[in-house]
């Protein structure tokens, strides 16, 4: 219903029931509290079930809501909030929006199945056991490959049984958003004319809440998982220098001795002396020039770690006398590949902040015959090539992540020091 139209007693009761449901969502999923408080609920017969706009406007069909039990309503509301938390609206851009909507539906429902301890997905929701372990791209490709044989539903909630192929064929002929629950800005302007500027401002606020919510989820360990698309964000990052202990540098030095070209000798002093590194003395290298190849994980989960990681690499490169740092940035795609000096890392533009797959960067370096060793800086929550690449790999983690145990390469942790 329009904001200007008066509500009936039944609609007010539905609105109150949804408000209670949103509060109940925050009990098992406290990281969604900010979004639960920020969404604006509209009772509206123009949507068949329930859906959400990027602005945080949640529209609910009153008859559909009335058919849901209390527990099922909490599940459905949590599902819609997770679309905002995972920023499905943004990530679906540039691809088939309905396909990506359904892919995230599978992932969200499987996540909630385990988080809420339900045996079956309520309201005839899309169901793919194990989807939470897959990326949205993997599910979209599976939908495209097996569309004729893969079962689905004609709409996200309470849809009739249909094949994915039939769904996508029908969706191409139907109005935008008629099958999915991720509703776009054009539909919002059509349903709520005259509120476009307000909607855009609210969408920015919802995005900020989503980032904070996912950061809280990560800290609490309540929503494991990684992003599934390349990011489009960019920010200048100031490298934090001198925050890593000498043991990490010593471990990296030992690794480099076994994989680096050229002879090291103590007759050539390292560029940085004992004043900077305490008791550790680094030999210089007898060579004309050598590049340190670095893959930098720029996924959203690395936001707080990137400045420390860049500072650590700059510190080490100066200490070891490395002339050139080849830095390849990657989230789900390579966003930058350039050669830098240690000094140039002090203020550096980092791009990405999307998903977490280092395969594109590591594959690209495998095709360069000059590369014989690569340092991958990551928090460990990534995908990567399962087959050993044709170069030595050092996995450098800004903080300890015991479950990260790759089948090749060496893992070291950048421990933070006591300096401010």
Secondary structure, DSSP 4 states (H G I P E B T S, - for coil): --TTSPPPHHHHHHHHHHHHHHHHHHHH-GGGHHHHHH-EEEE-TTSSSEEEETTSEEEE-HHHHHHS-HHHHHHHHHHHHHHHHTTHHHHTTTS-HHHHHHHHHHHHHHHHHHHHT-SS-GGG----TTGGGS-HHHHHHHHHHSTTT-EEESSTTTPPEEEHHHHHHHHHHSPTTSS-SEE-HHHHHHHSTT-HHHHHHHHHHHHHHHHHHHHHHHHHTSS-----S---EEEEEE--TT-B-HHHHHHHHHHHHHH-SSEEEEEEE-SS-HHHHTT---EEEESS--EEEEEEE-SGGGTTTHHHHHHHHHHHHHHHT--EEEEEEESSSEEEEEEE-TGGGSEEEEEE-S--B-HHHHHHHHT-TT--EEEEE--S--B--SSPPSSEEEEEESS--TT---SSSEEEE--B-S--
